[in-house]
């Protein structure tokens, strides 16, 4: 057994340069196989950046969903009742309901030329 080991060892020593070349080729092959894992399109760096981008888009999506929910509630309110329509008319058009008195409060620090009063419109309610 010992003689067999010595013979194998001598054989490997004699083939040292060839073995170094084989080792180099195997190492180069291993590196070539690892390159796409670290630097290719499916690399860890690319996955990390895509994950961060996904988190940003999910945050924007959450904000847009909240806005859509609010708009859907406003649409449903406008479709079912007159309260929302009346509120919008009062706020944006300066409308006044029957039996109500329009009062315009001017702040003390306002300019001497106050803005013109909104035109009186016919009451729809």
QUICOR-V988203 format. One record per residue. N is the residue number from 1. PHI is phi in whole degrees, 0 to 359 (* if undefined). OMEGA is omega in whole degrees, 0 to 359 (none if undefined). Layout:
n=N phi=PHI omega=OMEGA
n=N phi=PHI omega=OMEGA
//
This chain:
n=1 phi=* omega=179
n=2 phi=297 omega=179
n=3 phi=294 omega=179
n=4 phi=295 omega=177
n=5 phi=297 omega=179
n=6 phi=298 omega=180
n=7 phi=294 omega=178
n=8 phi=295 omega=181
n=9 phi=296 omega=178
n=10 phi=296 omega=180
n=11 phi=296 omega=179
n=12 phi=295 omega=178
n=13 phi=297 omega=180
n=14 phi=289 omega=182
n=15 phi=255 omega=185
n=16 phi=302 omega=183
n=17 phi=294 omega=179
n=18 phi=293 omega=180
n=19 phi=292 omega=178
n=20 phi=297 omega=178
n=21 phi=295 omega=178
n=22 phi=296 omega=177
n=23 phi=299 omega=179
n=24 phi=297 omega=180
n=25 phi=296 omega=179
n=26 phi=295 omega=177
n=27 phi=295 omega=178
n=28 phi=297 omega=178
n=29 phi=295 omega=177
n=30 phi=298 omega=178
n=31 phi=296 omega=180
n=32 phi=296 omega=178
n=33 phi=285 omega=181
n=34 phi=278 omega=184
n=35 phi=305 omega=180
n=36 phi=297 omega=179
n=37 phi=294 omega=184
n=38 phi=263 omega=188
n=39 phi=233 omega=183
n=40 phi=278 omega=183
n=41 phi=291 omega=178
n=42 phi=255 omega=185
n=43 phi=286 omega=179
n=44 phi=297 omega=181
n=45 phi=295 omega=180
n=46 phi=294 omega=179
n=47 phi=297 omega=178
n=48 phi=297 omega=179
n=49 phi=293 omega=177
n=50 phi=295 omega=178
n=51 phi=295 omega=178
n=52 phi=295 omega=178
n=53 phi=297 omega=178
n=54 phi=297 omega=178
n=55 phi=297 omega=177
n=56 phi=296 omega=180
n=57 phi=291 omega=177
n=58 phi=293 omega=177
n=59 phi=295 omega=178
n=60 phi=296 omega=179
n=61 phi=297 omega=178
n=62 phi=298 omega=178
n=63 phi=295 omega=180
n=64 phi=292 omega=177
n=65 phi=295 omega=177
n=66 phi=297 omega=178
n=67 phi=296 omega=179
n=68 phi=296 omega=177
n=69 phi=298 omega=179
n=70 phi=297 omega=179
n=71 phi=294 omega=178
n=72 phi=296 omega=177
n=73 phi=295 omega=178
n=74 phi=295 omega=179
n=75 phi=297 omega=179
n=76 phi=297 omega=179
n=77 phi=293 omega=179
n=78 phi=293 omega=182
n=79 phi=283 omega=187
n=80 phi=262 omega=186
n=81 phi=227 omega=179
n=82 phi=271 omega=183
n=83 phi=298 omega=181
n=84 phi=290 omega=179
n=85 phi=296 omega=180
n=86 phi=296 omega=178
n=87 phi=297 omega=178
n=88 phi=295 omega=179
n=89 phi=295 omega=180
n=90 phi=294 omega=186
n=91 phi=288 omega=188
n=92 phi=265 omega=184
n=93 phi=249 omega=179
n=94 phi=71 omega=182
n=95 phi=283 omega=180
n=96 phi=235 omega=181
n=97 phi=279 omega=179
n=98 phi=296 omega=178
n=99 phi=78 omega=179
n=100 phi=256 omega=178
n=101 phi=244 omega=180
n=102 phi=274 omega=179
n=103 phi=236 omega=179
n=104 phi=250 omega=181
n=105 phi=263 omega=181
n=106 phi=258 omega=178
n=107 phi=296 omega=183
n=108 phi=294 omega=183
n=109 phi=269 omega=181
n=110 phi=287 omega=180
n=111 phi=290 omega=181
n=112 phi=289 omega=178
n=113 phi=258 omega=182
n=114 phi=290 omega=178
n=115 phi=293 omega=182
n=116 phi=295 omega=177
n=117 phi=291 omega=177
n=118 phi=296 omega=181
n=119 phi=296 omega=180
n=120 phi=285 omega=182
n=121 phi=245 omega=180
n=122 phi=292 omega=182
n=123 phi=277 omega=181
n=124 phi=268 omega=187
n=125 phi=254 omega=none
//
